[in-house]
Amino acid sequence: MSLTVKMAYLNMWRRKSRSLAVIMMIAVSVAGLLLIQGIYDGMVKQMIDNLIRSDSSDITIFGKNYKESKSLKDSIKNPQEIEQFLENNQAVKSFIKRIKHDGLIATATHSQSALIIGTELEKEQKHANLSNYLIDGKYSFGEKNKEAIIGSELADKLKLKVGKKIVFTAQNKSGEIVSLLLKVGGIVKTNDVNIDKSAVIVDYQAVENFLALKNSTTQISIALNSKENLAEFKENLAKGFGKEVDIFAWSDIFPMFLDMEEMIIVFNLVSYGLVFLVVSIGIFGVILVCVLERIREFGIMLALGNSFFNVSKLIVLESIFLGFLGLGIGFLIGGGLLAYFNVYGMDLSVYAKGLSMWGMDSVMYSEIKLAYFIQAFLSVFFATVFAALWPVRVLKKFRPIEAINSRG
């Protein structure tokens, strides 16, 4: 360790309480920032995962113009060729066909608009882990496929319990008004607002017959093994089937989440700007007071032949020591909190009802990214150097003889 570095380190502890206060201020700021970033990123990821898991997945295929018209006449015709392509593609993790159609659900005393979803439970489990969100009843359509799994908020609104009978009425592909008698077999709470508020999930074949959709489907949802291949995979699908169907990435269907990701970038810039200011002001105050207290000492050093560069380097090193000690402690605290909440999550059950409205679970898990630590490091590093510049400039205004005669 060079003499200058050793002196800078020892000088930092001349006023232990003052130095410790600045170090802890930096540590708390950095730890808090890391935690907020991790939780916020985790929250957005959870919202996206909850929504695309039970709806679009990474890529969704609709029939031509179906997204705008929602007409059964615009459904995907003969989807077998697409299914065969997906089954033989190594980039595909899982896929599922769903039939979705708006209609009216009615009980003996209540009725309201609802969404019937035809699916295969075994494939749904593999694709979206639907059974994990079952809160009552069983994960089954019954022996004769006459039972339905419904969303929790829809069940609450219609005062439905497992075993109760419901009637779903809709217009089929031919334009006829048809009705389907079902019994509630299970209730799910997925934190996907569309599912929980209006979904009536029924056997795929039963819905296909009910809506007269022979060899047709309204949606094919595809989950990929790697999100990095999404653009390339979508392009390959378009080359093969683009004339017959419309193909959308999840971000095409839910553009608001791209806006949220842009908001995260702005949020991070503002957050690190605040950390920069906090660290700069805290270290600036300590270093300026230290310089003013030791004006005479610095004057003697300059008079004995030390260059101004060496003296100013001593001041800058003190500033860096303060900043990096605070940064290191902040990394330990913040990193530990991120690791804990990444595994065990932050239990916000008391706000469960409000969170579910935004598609979030009551337990929120944090993200851990190297970028958090790199950005914090750069912010603190530049803040510490910047904070030392003004005190150095103050010192430079003194001539050695003036500094020696100073009472500071």
C-alpha positions as CSV (number, residue, x, y, z in Angstrom):
1,M,0.0,0.0,0.0
2,S,1.5,3.4,-1.0
3,L,2.0,6.1,1.5
4,T,-0.6,8.3,-0.1
5,V,-3.3,5.6,0.0
6,K,-2.4,4.8,3.6
7,M,-2.6,8.4,4.7
8,A,-5.9,8.9,2.9
9,Y,-7.4,5.9,4.7
10,L,-6.2,7.0,8.1
11,N,-7.3,10.6,7.6
12,M,-10.8,9.4,6.8
13,W,-11.1,8.1,10.3
14,R,-10.0,11.3,12.1
15,R,-13.7,12.0,12.7
16,K,-15.1,8.5,13.0
17,S,-18.7,9.5,13.8
18,R,-18.9,11.8,10.8
19,S,-17.3,9.3,8.4
20,L,-19.5,6.5,9.7
21,A,-22.6,8.6,9.2
22,V,-21.8,9.3,5.6
23,I,-20.9,5.7,5.0
24,M,-24.1,4.4,6.4
25,M,-26.1,7.1,4.5
26,I,-24.6,5.8,1.2
27,A,-25.1,2.2,2.3
28,V,-28.8,2.7,3.1
29,S,-29.3,4.6,-0.2
30,V,-27.7,1.9,-2.3
31,A,-29.3,-1.0,-0.5
32,G,-32.7,0.7,-0.8
33,L,-32.2,1.4,-4.5
34,L,-31.2,-2.2,-5.2
35,L,-34.2,-3.5,-3.4
36,I,-36.7,-1.1,-5.1
37,Q,-35.3,-2.0,-8.5
38,G,-35.5,-5.7,-7.9
39,I,-39.0,-5.6,-6.5
40,Y,-40.2,-3.3,-9.3
41,D,-38.7,-5.5,-12.0
42,G,-40.1,-8.6,-10.3
43,M,-43.6,-6.9,-10.1
44,V,-43.6,-6.1,-13.9
45,K,-42.3,-9.6,-14.8
46,Q,-45.0,-11.2,-12.6
47,M,-47.7,-9.1,-14.3
48,I,-46.5,-10.1,-17.7
49,D,-46.1,-13.8,-16.8
50,N,-49.5,-14.0,-15.2
51,L,-51.2,-12.5,-18.2
52,I,-49.4,-14.3,-21.0
53,R,-49.3,-17.6,-19.2
54,S,-53.1,-18.0,-19.4
55,D,-53.6,-16.0,-22.6
56,S,-51.1,-15.2,-25.4
57,S,-47.9,-17.0,-24.2
58,D,-44.9,-15.8,-26.2
59,I,-46.7,-16.0,-29.5
60,T,-50.3,-16.2,-30.4
61,I,-51.9,-17.3,-33.7
62,F,-55.4,-16.0,-34.7
63,G,-57.4,-16.5,-37.9
64,K,-57.2,-13.7,-40.4
65,N,-58.8,-10.6,-38.9
66,Y,-60.1,-12.5,-35.9
67,K,-58.4,-10.1,-33.4
68,E,-60.5,-7.2,-34.7
69,S,-63.7,-9.0,-35.5
70,K,-63.9,-11.6,-32.8
71,S,-66.1,-13.5,-35.3
72,L,-66.1,-17.3,-35.4
73,K,-66.1,-17.0,-39.2
74,D,-62.6,-15.7,-38.9
75,S,-61.3,-18.6,-36.9
76,I,-58.3,-20.7,-37.8
77,K,-59.3,-23.3,-40.4
78,N,-57.8,-26.7,-40.3
79,P,-55.1,-26.0,-37.7
80,Q,-53.6,-29.5,-38.0
81,E,-50.8,-28.3,-40.3
82,I,-49.7,-25.6,-37.8
83,E,-49.8,-28.1,-34.9
84,Q,-47.6,-30.5,-36.9
85,F,-45.1,-27.7,-37.5
86,L,-45.0,-26.8,-33.8
87,E,-44.7,-30.4,-32.6
88,N,-41.6,-30.9,-34.7
89,N,-39.9,-27.6,-33.8
90,Q,-37.3,-27.7,-31.0
91,A,-37.7,-24.0,-30.2
92,V,-41.3,-24.7,-28.9
93,K,-41.6,-25.5,-25.3
94,S,-45.4,-26.1,-25.4
95,F,-48.5,-25.0,-27.4
96,I,-52.2,-25.2,-27.0
97,K,-55.4,-24.7,-29.0
98,R,-58.2,-22.7,-27.4
99,I,-61.6,-21.7,-28.5
100,K,-62.8,-18.4,-27.0
101,H,-66.1,-16.8,-27.5
102,D,-68.3,-14.2,-25.7
103,G,-71.7,-15.1,-24.4
104,L,-74.0,-15.0,-21.4
105,I,-73.8,-17.0,-18.3
106,A,-77.0,-17.5,-16.2
107,T,-78.0,-19.1,-12.9
108,A,-81.5,-19.3,-11.4
109,T,-81.2,-15.8,-10.0
110,H,-78.3,-14.0,-11.8
111,S,-76.9,-13.5,-15.3
112,Q,-74.0,-11.6,-16.9
113,S,-71.7,-11.5,-19.9
114,A,-68.9,-14.1,-19.8
115,L,-66.2,-15.7,-21.9
116,I,-66.3,-19.4,-22.7
117,I,-62.9,-21.0,-23.2
118,G,-62.6,-24.5,-24.7
119,T,-59.4,-26.3,-23.8
120,E,-57.8,-29.6,-23.0
121,L,-56.9,-29.7,-19.3
122,E,-53.9,-32.0,-19.6
123,K,-52.3,-29.7,-22.2
124,E,-53.4,-26.6,-20.2
125,Q,-51.6,-27.9,-17.2
126,K,-48.4,-28.4,-19.1
127,H,-48.7,-25.1,-20.9
128,A,-50.0,-22.8,-18.1
129,N,-50.0,-24.7,-14.8
130,L,-53.7,-24.0,-14.5
131,S,-54.3,-26.6,-11.7
132,N,-51.9,-24.6,-9.5
133,Y,-54.5,-21.8,-9.3
134,L,-57.4,-24.0,-8.4
135,I,-59.0,-22.7,-5.1
136,D,-62.0,-24.9,-4.9
137,G,-63.4,-28.1,-6.5
138,K,-61.4,-30.4,-8.7
139,Y,-59.3,-30.0,-11.9
140,S,-61.6,-31.9,-14.1
141,F,-64.5,-31.5,-16.5
142,G,-66.3,-34.5,-15.0
143,E,-66.8,-38.0,-16.4
144,K,-69.1,-36.8,-19.3
145,N,-67.3,-33.4,-19.8
146,K,-70.3,-31.5,-18.6
147,E,-68.6,-29.6,-15.8
148,A,-66.8,-26.2,-16.0
149,I,-64.0,-24.4,-14.2
150,I,-64.8,-20.8,-13.6
151,G,-63.0,-17.7,-12.5
152,S,-63.1,-16.7,-8.8
153,E,-64.5,-13.2,-9.3
154,L,-67.2,-14.5,-11.6
155,A,-68.1,-17.1,-9.0
156,D,-68.3,-14.5,-6.3
157,K,-70.5,-12.2,-8.4
158,L,-73.0,-14.9,-9.3
159,K,-72.8,-16.5,-5.8
160,L,-71.7,-19.8,-7.4
161,K,-70.2,-22.8,-5.6
162,V,-68.9,-26.1,-6.7
163,G,-71.9,-28.3,-7.8
164,K,-74.1,-25.4,-8.9
165,K,-75.7,-25.5,-12.4
166,I,-75.1,-22.8,-14.9
167,V,-76.3,-22.1,-18.5
168,F,-74.0,-20.5,-21.1
169,T,-75.7,-19.0,-24.1
170,A,-74.0,-17.7,-27.2
171,Q,-74.3,-17.4,-31.0
172,N,-72.6,-20.2,-32.9
173,K,-70.7,-20.1,-36.2
174,S,-73.9,-20.4,-38.1
175,G,-75.5,-17.5,-36.3
176,E,-77.9,-19.6,-34.2
177,I,-78.5,-18.9,-30.5
178,V,-77.4,-22.0,-28.6
179,S,-77.2,-22.9,-24.9
180,L,-75.0,-25.3,-22.9
181,L,-76.0,-26.6,-19.5
182,L,-73.0,-27.1,-17.2
183,K,-72.2,-27.8,-13.6
184,V,-69.5,-25.9,-11.7
185,G,-66.7,-28.4,-11.1
186,G,-63.9,-26.1,-9.9
187,I,-63.0,-22.4,-9.3
188,V,-59.6,-20.8,-10.2
189,K,-57.9,-17.6,-9.2
190,T,-55.2,-17.0,-11.8
191,N,-54.6,-13.2,-11.2
192,D,-55.3,-12.8,-14.9
193,V,-58.2,-10.3,-14.7
194,N,-59.8,-11.6,-17.9
195,I,-59.9,-15.2,-16.6
196,D,-60.9,-14.4,-13.0
197,K,-63.7,-12.0,-13.9
198,S,-65.4,-13.7,-16.8
199,A,-64.0,-17.2,-17.8
200,V,-66.0,-20.3,-18.1
201,I,-63.5,-23.0,-18.9
202,V,-65.0,-26.1,-20.6
203,D,-63.8,-29.2,-22.5
204,Y,-62.4,-28.3,-26.0
205,Q,-64.5,-30.9,-27.8
206,A,-67.7,-29.8,-26.1
207,V,-67.2,-26.2,-27.0
208,E,-66.2,-27.1,-30.6
209,N,-69.6,-29.0,-31.0
210,F,-71.5,-26.3,-29.1
211,L,-70.3,-23.5,-31.4
212,A,-70.4,-25.6,-34.6
213,L,-66.6,-25.1,-35.1
214,K,-65.6,-28.4,-36.8
215,N,-61.9,-28.5,-37.5
216,S,-61.5,-24.8,-36.5
217,T,-60.1,-23.0,-33.5
218,T,-59.9,-19.3,-32.5
219,Q,-56.4,-19.3,-30.9
220,I,-53.1,-21.2,-30.8
221,S,-50.9,-20.1,-27.9
222,I,-47.2,-21.0,-28.1
223,A,-44.5,-20.9,-25.4
224,L,-40.9,-20.9,-26.5
225,N,-37.9,-22.4,-24.8
226,S,-36.0,-19.2,-25.1
227,K,-37.4,-15.7,-25.4
228,E,-34.3,-14.7,-27.5
229,N,-35.7,-16.7,-30.4
230,L,-39.0,-15.0,-30.4
231,A,-38.5,-12.6,-33.3
232,E,-36.9,-15.3,-35.5
233,F,-39.5,-17.9,-34.7
234,K,-42.3,-15.4,-35.4
235,E,-40.7,-14.7,-38.8
236,N,-40.5,-18.4,-39.7
237,L,-44.2,-18.9,-38.8
238,A,-45.1,-15.9,-40.9
239,K,-43.2,-17.4,-43.9
240,G,-45.0,-20.6,-43.6
241,F,-48.5,-19.6,-42.5
242,G,-48.7,-15.8,-42.8
243,K,-51.2,-15.8,-45.7
244,E,-53.7,-17.9,-43.7
245,V,-53.4,-16.5,-40.2
246,D,-52.3,-13.5,-38.1
247,I,-49.3,-14.0,-35.9
248,F,-48.6,-11.8,-32.8
249,A,-45.8,-11.7,-30.2
250,W,-47.1,-11.1,-26.6
251,S,-45.9,-7.5,-26.9
252,D,-48.1,-6.9,-29.9
253,I,-51.1,-7.9,-27.9
254,F,-50.2,-6.1,-24.7
255,P,-48.2,-3.0,-25.7
256,M,-48.7,-1.4,-22.3
257,F,-46.1,-3.7,-20.9
258,L,-43.5,-2.3,-23.3
259,D,-44.4,1.2,-22.0
260,M,-43.9,-0.2,-18.5
261,E,-40.4,-1.4,-19.4
262,E,-39.6,2.0,-20.8
263,M,-40.9,3.5,-17.5
264,I,-38.4,1.2,-15.7
265,I,-35.5,2.8,-17.6
266,V,-36.7,6.3,-16.7
267,F,-37.3,5.2,-13.1
268,N,-33.7,3.8,-12.9
269,L,-32.2,7.0,-14.4
270,V,-34.1,9.1,-11.9
271,S,-33.2,6.8,-9.0
272,Y,-29.5,6.8,-9.8
273,G,-29.6,10.5,-10.3
274,L,-30.9,10.8,-6.7
275,V,-28.3,8.5,-5.4
276,F,-25.7,10.5,-7.2
277,L,-26.9,13.7,-5.5
278,V,-27.2,12.1,-2.1
279,V,-23.7,10.6,-2.2
280,S,-22.2,13.8,-3.7
281,I,-23.8,16.1,-1.1
282,G,-22.9,13.8,1.8
283,I,-19.2,13.3,0.8
284,F,-18.9,16.9,-0.3
285,G,-19.8,18.1,3.1
286,V,-17.4,15.8,4.9
287,I,-14.5,16.4,2.5
288,L,-15.0,20.2,2.5
289,V,-15.0,20.3,6.3
290,C,-11.9,18.1,6.4
291,V,-10.0,20.3,4.0
292,L,-10.9,23.5,5.9
293,E,-9.9,21.9,9.2
294,R,-6.5,20.8,7.7
295,I,-5.6,23.9,5.6
296,R,-2.5,24.5,7.7
297,E,-1.5,20.8,7.4
298,F,-1.9,20.9,3.6
299,G,0.1,24.2,3.4
300,I,3.0,22.6,5.3
301,M,2.9,19.6,2.9
302,L,3.0,22.0,-0.1
303,A,5.8,24.1,1.5
304,L,7.9,20.9,2.0
305,G,7.8,20.2,-1.7
306,N,4.7,18.0,-2.2
307,S,3.1,18.8,-5.5
308,F,-0.5,20.0,-5.5
309,F,-1.4,16.9,-7.5
310,N,-0.3,14.6,-4.7
311,V,-2.2,16.7,-2.1
312,S,-5.4,16.7,-4.2
313,K,-5.0,13.0,-4.8
314,L,-5.0,12.5,-1.1
315,I,-8.4,14.3,-0.9
316,V,-9.9,12.4,-3.8
317,L,-8.8,9.1,-2.3
318,E,-10.5,10.0,1.0
319,S,-13.6,10.7,-0.9
320,I,-13.4,7.4,-2.8
321,F,-12.8,5.4,0.4
322,L,-15.9,6.9,1.9
323,G,-18.0,6.2,-1.2
324,F,-16.7,2.7,-1.7
325,L,-17.1,1.6,1.9
326,G,-20.7,2.8,1.8
327,L,-21.1,1.1,-1.6
328,G,-19.7,-2.2,-0.3
329,I,-22.0,-2.3,2.7
330,G,-24.9,-1.3,0.5
331,F,-24.1,-4.1,-1.8
332,L,-24.0,-6.6,1.1
333,I,-27.3,-5.4,2.5
334,G,-29.1,-4.8,-0.8
335,G,-27.8,-8.0,-2.4
336,G,-28.8,-10.0,0.7
337,L,-32.3,-8.6,0.6
338,L,-32.7,-9.2,-3.1
339,A,-31.5,-12.9,-2.6
340,Y,-34.0,-13.4,0.2
341,F,-37.0,-11.9,-1.6
342,N,-36.0,-13.7,-4.8
343,V,-36.4,-17.1,-2.9
344,Y,-39.1,-16.4,-0.3
345,G,-40.9,-13.4,-1.8
346,M,-42.4,-10.4,-0.1
347,D,-45.8,-11.3,1.4
348,L,-48.3,-8.6,0.6
349,S,-51.4,-10.7,1.4
350,V,-53.0,-7.8,3.2
351,Y,-53.2,-6.0,-0.3
352,A,-54.1,-9.2,-2.2
353,K,-57.4,-7.9,-3.5
354,G,-55.9,-4.7,-4.9
355,L,-52.9,-6.5,-6.4
356,S,-55.1,-9.1,-8.2
357,M,-56.8,-6.2,-10.0
358,W,-53.4,-5.5,-11.6
359,G,-52.7,-9.1,-12.3
360,M,-50.2,-9.6,-9.5
361,D,-49.8,-12.3,-6.9
362,S,-50.0,-11.5,-3.2
363,V,-46.4,-12.8,-2.8
364,M,-44.0,-10.7,-4.9
365,Y,-40.6,-12.0,-5.8
366,S,-37.6,-9.8,-6.6
367,E,-35.4,-10.0,-9.6
368,I,-31.6,-10.0,-9.4
369,K,-29.6,-8.5,-12.2
370,L,-25.9,-7.7,-12.5
371,A,-26.9,-4.4,-14.1
372,Y,-28.3,-3.1,-10.8
373,F,-24.8,-3.4,-9.2
374,I,-22.9,-2.0,-12.2
375,Q,-25.2,1.1,-12.3
376,A,-24.9,1.6,-8.6
377,F,-21.1,1.3,-8.8
378,L,-20.8,3.9,-11.6
379,S,-23.2,6.3,-9.9
380,V,-21.3,6.2,-6.6
381,F,-17.8,6.3,-8.3
382,F,-18.6,9.5,-10.3
383,A,-20.3,11.0,-7.2
384,T,-17.3,10.5,-5.0
385,V,-14.9,12.0,-7.6
386,F,-17.3,14.9,-8.3
387,A,-17.8,15.6,-4.5
388,A,-14.0,16.0,-4.1
389,L,-13.5,18.5,-6.9
390,W,-14.9,21.6,-5.1
391,P,-12.9,21.1,-1.9
392,V,-9.7,20.6,-4.1
393,R,-10.6,23.9,-5.8
394,V,-10.9,25.6,-2.4
395,L,-7.5,24.3,-1.4
396,K,-6.0,25.5,-4.7
397,K,-6.9,29.1,-3.9
398,F,-4.6,29.1,-0.9
399,R,-0.9,29.8,-1.2
400,P,1.3,27.6,1.0
401,I,2.3,30.5,3.3
402,E,-1.4,31.5,3.6
403,A,-2.3,28.0,4.4
404,I,0.4,27.6,7.1
405,N,-0.7,30.9,8.7
406,S,-4.4,29.8,8.6
407,R,-6.0,28.8,11.9
408,G,-8.1,26.0,10.1
